[in-house]
Amino acid sequence: MLLSFSHRTLAADLAVIEGNRGLYDGIDLEGSTSTSELAKLLKAPVVLIVDCTKSTRTVAAMVLGCVEFDREVNICGVILNRVAGARHESILRMTVEHYCALPVLGALPKIKAEAFPERHMGLVPTPEHDLADELIEKAAEMAQQYLDLDRLLAIAREAPQLTANKIPPTPL
């Protein structure tokens, strides 16, 4: 796993890993194959993206639960998703930052239509739909408008650099 990640990101300035399902969801009770286990293996910082639909303080409780569930997972910030408006965002930011001591790195508004086509277990790959370039441009515009990209980049730069020669051999 580490060798594969290292080789595929060797020439990259930054790697973003999209989690599958919830942070701690895996194939068994211990969370094997979960995003959290991958993050620990890679020593990668984690930014939680939390659905805020019809919630305020409960979002802080969910974030705090994720932080406390496994202290080895390096949760560094939160992005609020599906925020209803400025008042909703303000309350969410205050509660998450107060109760969780984590920065809110952005707040994405509710959008009326799902832009990216989905299917079971994830998004439809880019080559499989015609609107990919347009949708990627729209997503980039939203990121610039609603996310603190400088702080996200700073968090990413704090991750230890993995190189193939620093990775311990994996037992067969």
QUINOR-V854719 format. One record per run of one state. SS is the DSSP state (helix for helix, strand for strand, loop for the rest). FROM is the first residue (numbers start at 1). LEN is the number of residues. If there is no record, write none. Layout:
BEGIN
ss:SS from:FROM len:LEN
ss:SS from:FROM len:LEN
END
This chain:
BEGIN
ss:loop from:1 len:1
ss:helix from:2 len:8
ss:loop from:10 len:25
ss:helix from:35 len:8
ss:loop from:43 len:3
ss:strand from:46 len:6
ss:loop from:52 len:5
ss:helix from:57 len:13
ss:loop from:70 len:5
ss:strand from:75 len:9
ss:loop from:84 len:2
ss:helix from:86 len:15
ss:loop from:101 len:2
ss:strand from:103 len:7
ss:loop from:110 len:8
ss:strand from:118 len:2
ss:loop from:120 len:2
ss:strand from:122 len:2
ss:loop from:124 len:2
ss:helix from:126 len:3
ss:loop from:129 len:3
ss:helix from:132 len:15
ss:strand from:147 len:1
ss:loop from:148 len:1
ss:helix from:149 len:9
ss:loop from:158 len:6
ss:helix from:164 len:3
ss:loop from:167 len:6
END
